[in-house]
Amino acid sequence: ASIMEGCPYINGSPQNTFVPGCVELAIQSNVFIGGDDFKSGQTKFKSVLTDFLVQAGIKPTAIVSYNHLGNNDGKNLSAPSQFRSKEISKSNVVDDVVASNEILYAPNEHPDHVVVIKYVPTVGDSKRAMDEYTSEIFMGGTN
């Protein structure tokens, strides 16, 4: 839509949205397109969202992250030692946030945090990620 309006388009997601038709349209329209990843990432988003929830008094009790990677990242992370390193770095952001709130979390209490990374060759250079959050809310409810 931005190309058709003559506006530059910068792709910030890790998914490659520049299919051949999009590139051809940009060339024909003399419109600049660029970018393939803002490197904002799932871990960055997770740290911001977890901080927001905790500061709002919503207590995350479980965070499950699913990742499908098709390039060398996925292949390398299929090795247990490489995966463990990534799992630790992704877990640390959650642990730091919950440790800062002694009202919601008792000492050494933290949400269940599971990171699933699968190598899926057909995904190619695209990275697919999804986080699932479960939280305690008002009067013992969960969402």
Buried (B, 14 or more C-beta within 10 A) or exposed (E): EEBEEEEEBEBEEBEEEBEEEBEEBBEEBEBEBEEBBEEEBBBEEBBEBBBEBBEEEBBBEEBBBBBBBBBEBBEEBEEEEBBEEBBEEBBEBBBEBBEEEEEBBEEEEBBEBEBEBBBEEEBEBBBBBEBEBBBBEEEEEEE
